[in-house]
Amino acid sequence: MQRPAKKPDVASEGAHGHCAHPELHTHGAADFVAAVERACRERGLNLTPIRADALKRIAEAGKPIKAYDLLERMRGGAGASAPPTVYRALEFLLQHGFIHRLVSINAFLACHHPLAGHVVPILICKACESAQELEDETLAVQVEAMATAQGFAPAATYLEVLGVCARCAGKGA
């Protein structure tokens, strides 16, 4: 089962008191990249320079980033000029739970808990395009259990809520 996402602006959200895995929570892009590098070493995964560059740029974006925006940011890097190269890097990062795919807006987000590999709901603001991870795994577990009880075999679970964040609502967005 594909594990959806967490919020990439790993330093600025304020919901850590409800964090399912506070010991695995990363803060800031550099901390996030270091955690993923450590996980790759421990798991024997090959974090190539292109994959590491994509990871770093996703973390630094501070909000969901679309593949072509990522491609633009990676131009000039070794071997990263072609879309298939970037998509292969994204697939690796998704497969290992380091980033999340936000299906509703066709974008990618760094995971707050790159070592946990879990599915949590994501709130996505239509006004400012920010995303916030709701660090509660119980909803995903309940959805999967309900699907299984119906004889349905989930291949991927994405829990996304589109709306307007508190900051934008306060601005009258």
C-alpha positions as CSV (number, residue, x, y, z in Angstrom):
1,M,0.0,0.0,0.0
2,Q,1.3,3.4,-0.9
3,R,1.9,5.6,2.1
4,P,0.5,9.1,1.6
5,A,2.0,12.2,2.7
6,K,2.9,14.5,5.3
7,K,3.6,18.1,5.2
8,P,7.0,19.1,3.9
9,D,7.4,22.4,5.5
10,V,8.8,20.4,8.3
11,A,9.7,23.3,10.5
12,S,6.7,25.6,10.7
13,E,3.5,23.6,11.5
14,G,2.4,23.7,15.0
15,A,0.6,20.3,15.6
16,H,3.5,18.4,17.1
17,G,1.5,17.8,20.3
18,H,-0.7,15.3,18.3
19,C,2.2,13.7,16.5
20,A,1.9,9.9,16.1
21,H,5.7,9.5,16.0
22,P,7.3,12.5,17.7
23,E,10.6,10.6,17.9
24,L,10.7,10.4,14.1
25,H,9.6,14.0,13.4
26,T,11.9,16.1,11.3
27,H,12.3,19.8,11.5
28,G,13.6,21.8,8.5
29,A,14.8,20.7,5.1
30,A,18.4,19.9,6.3
31,D,17.1,17.7,9.1
32,F,14.7,16.0,6.7
33,V,17.4,15.2,4.1
34,A,19.7,13.9,6.8
35,A,17.0,11.6,8.2
36,V,16.4,10.2,4.6
37,E,20.1,9.8,4.0
38,R,20.4,7.8,7.3
39,A,17.3,5.7,6.4
40,C,18.8,4.9,3.0
41,R,22.1,3.8,4.6
42,E,20.3,1.6,7.1
43,R,18.0,0.1,4.5
44,G,20.8,-0.4,1.9
45,L,19.0,2.0,-0.6
46,N,20.9,3.9,-3.2
47,L,20.1,7.6,-2.8
48,T,21.8,8.8,-6.0
49,P,22.8,12.5,-6.4
50,I,19.7,13.1,-8.6
51,R,17.4,11.5,-6.0
52,A,19.1,13.5,-3.2
53,D,18.7,16.7,-5.2
54,A,15.0,16.1,-5.9
55,L,14.5,15.3,-2.2
56,K,16.3,18.4,-1.0
57,R,14.3,20.7,-3.4
58,I,11.0,19.1,-2.4
59,A,11.9,19.7,1.3
60,E,13.0,23.3,0.6
61,A,9.8,24.1,-1.3
62,G,7.9,24.4,2.0
63,K,4.7,23.4,0.2
64,P,3.5,20.9,-2.4
65,I,5.6,21.1,-5.6
66,K,4.5,19.9,-9.0
67,A,6.9,17.6,-11.0
68,Y,7.5,20.2,-13.8
69,D,8.3,22.9,-11.2
70,L,10.7,20.5,-9.6
71,L,12.2,19.8,-13.0
72,E,12.8,23.5,-13.5
73,R,14.5,23.8,-10.1
74,M,16.7,20.9,-10.9
75,R,17.8,22.1,-14.4
76,G,21.6,22.3,-14.6
77,G,22.1,19.4,-12.2
78,A,23.9,16.3,-13.3
79,G,21.5,14.2,-15.4
80,A,18.4,15.9,-14.2
81,S,17.4,17.8,-17.3
82,A,15.0,15.1,-18.7
83,P,11.5,14.6,-17.2
84,P,11.9,10.8,-17.1
85,T,14.9,11.2,-14.8
86,V,13.0,13.4,-12.4
87,Y,10.0,11.0,-12.5
88,R,12.2,8.1,-11.7
89,A,13.6,10.0,-8.7
90,L,10.1,10.8,-7.5
91,E,9.0,7.2,-7.9
92,F,12.0,6.0,-5.7
93,L,11.2,8.6,-3.0
94,L,7.5,7.7,-3.1
95,Q,8.2,4.0,-3.0
96,H,10.2,4.3,0.2
97,G,7.9,6.7,2.0
98,F,10.1,9.7,1.9
99,I,7.6,11.9,0.1
100,H,3.9,11.9,-0.6
101,R,1.9,12.3,-3.8
102,L,-1.0,14.7,-3.4
103,V,-3.3,13.3,-6.1
104,S,-5.9,16.0,-6.0
105,I,-3.4,18.7,-7.0
106,N,-0.9,16.5,-8.8
107,A,2.0,17.6,-6.5
108,F,4.6,16.1,-4.1
109,L,5.2,16.8,-0.5
110,A,8.1,15.9,1.9
111,C,7.0,13.6,4.7
112,H,7.3,14.8,8.3
113,H,8.2,11.3,9.4
114,P,10.3,9.8,6.6
115,L,11.2,6.8,8.8
116,A,7.6,5.9,9.8
117,G,6.0,5.1,6.4
118,H,2.4,5.8,7.2
119,V,-0.8,7.2,5.7
120,V,-2.3,10.3,7.3
121,P,-4.9,12.9,6.1
122,I,-3.5,16.0,4.4
123,L,-5.2,19.4,4.4
124,I,-4.6,21.4,1.2
125,C,-5.3,25.1,1.0
126,K,-6.7,26.1,-2.4
127,A,-5.7,29.7,-1.8
128,C,-2.0,29.6,-0.8
129,E,-1.3,26.0,-1.9
130,S,0.1,25.0,1.5
131,A,-0.4,21.5,2.9
132,Q,-0.7,20.4,6.5
133,E,-0.4,16.8,7.7
134,L,-2.9,15.7,10.2
135,E,-0.7,13.4,12.3
136,D,-3.4,10.8,13.0
137,E,-3.0,7.4,11.5
138,T,-6.3,6.1,12.9
139,L,-8.4,7.4,10.0
140,A,-6.3,5.6,7.4
141,V,-6.5,2.4,9.4
142,Q,-10.3,2.7,9.7
143,V,-10.6,3.3,5.9
144,E,-8.4,0.3,5.1
145,A,-10.3,-1.9,7.5
146,M,-13.7,-0.9,6.0
147,A,-12.4,-1.5,2.5
148,T,-11.1,-4.9,3.5
149,A,-14.3,-5.8,5.2
150,Q,-16.1,-5.2,1.9
151,G,-13.7,-7.6,0.1
152,F,-11.8,-4.7,-1.5
153,A,-8.0,-4.9,-1.7
154,P,-6.7,-1.4,-1.4
155,A,-3.6,-0.7,-3.6
156,A,-3.1,2.9,-2.5
157,T,-4.7,5.2,0.0
158,Y,-4.8,9.0,-0.3
159,L,-6.6,11.1,2.3
160,E,-6.8,14.7,1.2
161,V,-9.0,17.5,2.2
162,L,-9.2,20.6,-0.1
163,G,-10.2,23.9,1.4
164,V,-8.9,27.2,2.8
165,C,-6.4,27.3,5.7
166,A,-6.9,29.5,8.8
167,R,-4.3,32.0,7.6
168,C,-6.0,32.5,4.2
169,A,-9.5,32.5,5.8
170,G,-8.4,35.3,8.0
171,K,-7.3,37.3,5.0
172,G,-10.7,36.8,3.4
173,A,-9.3,34.5,0.6
